[in-house]
Amino acid sequence: MKISYRTDFRPPIPVLEVRLYSPVTERFTDPALGLVDTGSDATLVPLRYLLAIGAQETAPGWLVTVTGERQPVALYFVDIFLQQELAPGIRVVADESGDEIILGRDFLNRFPLFLDGPMRQLIVPNAATLRRLRAL
């Protein structure tokens, strides 16, 4: 599957359509675009999404910003679906002021993804393509 980068960002940014799921309430979000951020350790989710599905809040945590500032944050457990694939038990940071889902490496490292910057597309390889790539 090929997904075009969002070009309303400078530089353009890869995105993935995901659905958040709370196993506690068995509720899903509608499909939403998440920004692919390979430099982020953690996934950030707007608080409104987490409240809408009744996600389970965990013990509070800390977030270290790019400037090194340490901030207290609320953490929640959710499952995240990418197409039909499931990434269960992702501990996400609740973003009280943002509007974008930021997909960090805690989620991204669970999937084979190919970022094709020059073509401005993200590719989620099918099984046959993945076998060929891994054989190289």
C-alpha positions as CSV (number, residue, x, y, z in Angstrom):
1,M,0.0,0.0,0.0
2,K,1.3,3.4,-0.9
3,I,0.4,6.5,1.1
4,S,1.2,10.0,-0.1
5,Y,3.0,12.4,2.2
6,R,1.1,15.4,3.6
7,T,2.3,18.3,1.6
8,D,0.7,21.0,3.9
9,F,3.8,20.5,6.1
10,R,7.3,21.8,5.2
11,P,9.0,19.6,4.5
12,P,6.3,17.1,3.5
13,I,5.6,14.4,6.1
14,P,4.7,10.7,5.9
15,V,1.4,9.8,7.5
16,L,-0.5,6.6,8.3
17,E,-4.2,6.0,8.8
18,V,-4.7,4.4,12.2
19,R,-7.6,3.5,14.5
20,L,-7.2,3.6,18.3
21,Y,-9.0,1.0,20.4
22,S,-9.6,0.7,24.1
23,P,-9.8,-2.9,25.2
24,V,-11.4,-1.7,28.4
25,T,-14.5,-0.2,26.7
26,E,-14.2,-2.0,23.4
27,R,-14.5,1.3,21.5
28,F,-12.7,2.5,18.4
29,T,-11.9,5.9,17.1
30,D,-12.8,6.7,13.5
31,P,-9.8,6.3,11.2
32,A,-7.4,9.2,11.7
33,L,-4.1,10.3,10.1
34,G,-1.1,10.0,12.3
35,L,2.2,11.8,11.6
36,V,5.1,9.4,11.2
37,D,7.9,10.7,13.5
38,T,10.9,8.4,13.5
39,G,12.6,10.9,15.9
40,S,10.0,10.5,18.6
41,D,10.4,7.7,21.2
42,A,6.7,7.8,22.1
43,T,3.4,8.1,20.5
44,L,1.3,11.2,21.3
45,V,-2.4,11.3,21.0
46,P,-4.8,14.2,21.5
47,L,-6.6,13.7,24.8
48,R,-10.0,14.1,23.1
49,Y,-9.4,10.8,21.2
50,L,-8.5,9.0,24.4
51,L,-11.5,10.3,26.3
52,A,-13.8,9.4,23.4
53,I,-12.9,5.7,23.6
54,G,-12.6,5.5,27.4
55,A,-8.9,4.6,27.2
56,Q,-7.3,3.3,30.4
57,E,-5.1,5.9,32.2
58,T,-1.9,4.5,33.7
59,A,0.5,5.9,36.2
60,P,1.7,9.4,35.3
61,G,5.0,9.7,33.4
62,W,7.6,12.2,32.1
63,L,8.3,13.5,28.7
64,V,11.6,15.0,27.7
65,T,11.3,17.6,25.0
66,V,13.8,18.3,22.2
67,T,15.2,21.1,24.3
68,G,15.8,18.7,27.2
69,E,13.0,20.1,29.4
70,R,11.3,17.4,31.5
71,Q,7.5,17.6,31.7
72,P,4.9,15.5,33.6
73,V,2.4,13.8,31.3
74,A,-0.6,11.5,31.5
75,L,-0.2,8.1,30.0
76,Y,-2.9,5.8,28.6
77,F,-2.9,2.3,27.2
78,V,-4.5,1.7,23.8
79,D,-4.3,-0.7,20.9
80,I,-3.5,0.8,17.6
81,F,-4.6,-0.7,14.3
82,L,-2.8,-0.1,11.0
83,Q,-5.0,-1.6,8.3
84,Q,-5.7,-5.1,9.7
85,E,-2.5,-5.3,11.8
86,L,-2.7,-4.7,15.5
87,A,-0.1,-3.1,17.8
88,P,-1.5,-4.0,21.2
89,G,-0.8,-2.3,24.5
90,I,0.9,0.9,23.3
91,R,1.4,3.3,26.2
92,V,0.7,6.7,24.6
93,V,1.2,10.3,25.9
94,A,-2.0,12.3,26.2
95,D,-1.6,15.6,24.3
96,E,-3.9,18.1,25.9
97,S,-3.4,20.9,23.4
98,G,-2.5,19.2,20.1
99,D,-4.7,18.1,17.2
100,E,-2.3,15.6,15.6
101,I,-1.6,12.0,16.4
102,I,2.2,11.7,16.4
103,L,3.3,8.1,15.8
104,G,6.6,7.4,17.5
105,R,9.0,4.5,17.4
106,D,7.2,2.6,20.1
107,F,4.5,2.0,17.4
108,L,6.5,2.3,14.2
109,N,9.1,-0.3,15.1
110,R,6.3,-3.0,15.1
111,F,5.8,-2.7,11.3
112,P,7.9,-2.9,8.1
113,L,7.6,0.6,6.5
114,F,9.5,2.1,3.6
115,L,9.8,5.9,3.5
116,D,10.4,7.1,0.0
117,G,11.2,10.7,0.5
118,P,12.0,11.6,-3.2
119,M,8.6,10.2,-4.2
120,R,6.9,11.6,-1.2
121,Q,5.2,8.4,-0.3
122,L,5.2,5.8,2.5
123,I,4.9,2.2,1.5
124,V,3.6,-0.6,3.6
125,P,4.9,-3.6,1.8
126,N,2.8,-6.7,1.1
127,A,4.0,-10.1,2.2
128,A,5.7,-11.0,-1.1
129,T,7.6,-7.6,-1.3
130,L,8.6,-8.0,2.3
131,R,10.0,-11.5,1.7
132,R,12.1,-10.1,-1.2
133,L,13.4,-7.2,0.8
134,R,14.3,-9.3,3.7
135,A,16.2,-11.8,1.4
136,L,18.5,-9.0,0.2
